Amino acid sequence: MKGKIALEECFTIPELLEYFNPSSFASKGVIGDDLTGNLLDIHGKRLREMDENDVEFMVLSLNAPGCQAIANQKESEDMARLANDYLEQELLKNPKRFAAVAALSMHDPAQAAEELKRCMTEKKGFVGAMINDFQSVGEDGQGIVFYDDPKYDAFWKAANDLEAPVYIHPRPSNKLIHELLWKGRPWLDFSALGYANRVNAHLLGIVTAGVLDRFPKLKLVIGHMGEHIPYDLYRIDHKLDRNRFPNMPMRKDKLVRDYFGSQIFITTSGHFSTPALICAMTEIGARSIAFSIDYPFESIPNGSCWWDEYVSVNVSERDFVDMGRNNSLNIFPKLKDPLHGLKEMEPEECGVGGLRASEGEVTYGMYNKDYNRRMRKV
């Protein structure tokens, strides 16, 4: 599919490596050829692979855990400003291929709101924000802050008023969580299980705290095919019984599923499973889903091959193109601004659909080009 837009694509800056060095997370050759090098690169290998795989556009975000891992408030806030200034400089070199979501320190809701406002109104190329799950705080860095606390309404109001979607991304656990939950099974702490468990709890905490009801223009985005939520959505709604939990702040006449497609959206980042996608489409609808890769933690060719060759034959052409491109423009409307100039496209503009036959060629059906014998794909 031509014209694909990818929303959860990471980069880093040298200054962040002091706090989180990807080489300690995965040495060379484990995740791609050079994870740290690929995070630092924007205009080289990344752009070349985008071109080779019909990825027209990427929205860039500071690599997790980003500012959320920095327990010192001033250092965290300084890192966010530094990263955002750097990213504006880089994306303006090629704004027809890149936009950004703002990095934020979440120590102080008012300060986070101000930095988001700076990025959305004073800087160019920013279309929303990304926060990497909980904020680390405290002298030992083991304190945790979640954003369903009412004091964070100052931040959510800013995101609502600025119409800045907020992407909630996973991060590694801290030492305390790791010791309590993952000691003896550290391989489960990361993207296999722990990331999704922590983010889905955080998102559902925000929703059930009534944040989306208080701020109806607020949009939240999560990756990795919804961090397990679509699969569990019946049970989530069923068990949030209002008679059992009469003080739950979420609107009494709504289910969690009712927010999908208008205020909650998911992406396919790093979760290239067609059955999982079909499940999500059935539970929350195609308009709630957008294509993403999760580069460089995932492969641009691998994610694009899955989308173009496997998803394409399992969903309708309209849903395929909407999820691959158009939904992203509805979630992040600033992508349509003249700076980036993106527009919604019809299937035929994306090279989808139509009769796949050369002029004058005799066709014998939609799948096989010989009447008498099966032609197998190589």
Number of C-alpha atoms within 10 A of each C-alpha: 22 20 21 26 27 27 27 29 21 23 20 26 18 12 12 20 14 8 13 17 15 19 15 9 12 15 14 15 9 12 17 17 12 16 23 24 17 19 21 15 17 20 14 10 12 16 18 12 14 20 13 11 20 18 25 18 23 25 24 25 27 27 25 23 22 26 29 27 24 24 21 18 19 12 12 23 22 14 21 24 19 15 24 25 15 13 27 20 14 17 21 16 11 14 20 18 20 26 28 29 28 31 31 30 31 29 24 16 19 17 16 23 23 16 22 27 19 16 24 22 12 10 13 19 27 27 24 28 23 25 25 24 29 26 26 27 19 12 9 10 16 16 14 14 14 16 21 19 12 12 12 19 18 16 20 27 18 20 25 18 14 18 19 27 24 23 25 20 24 26 25 19 22 15 13 12 13 16 12 8 14 17 13 9 9 12 12 14 21 16 16 10 13 21 20 24 17 19 24 19 14 18 22 14 17 19 22 18 20 17 23 21 17 15 17 14 18 23 25 24 25 26 28 22 27 25 27 17 25 21 17 11 17 14 10 16 14 11 11 15 12 14 8 9 10 11 10 15 13 21 17 12 7 11 18 19 17 13 19 21 19 16 20 26 27 27 27 28 24 21 19 23 15 16 11 17 22 15 14 22 17 12 18 22 16 22 20 25 30 29 29 33 30 23 24 23 18 18 16 21 16 13 22 23 15 14 23 18 11 14 20 18 11 13 16 12 17 15 19 23 28 25 22 26 29 24 23 26 17 16 26 20 17 21 25 15 12 10 15 18 12 21 14 16 14 15 18 13 13 16 12 18 13 8 8 11 11 8 6 6 9 11 15 11 9 9 11 14 16 12 11 8 8 10 11 8 5 3
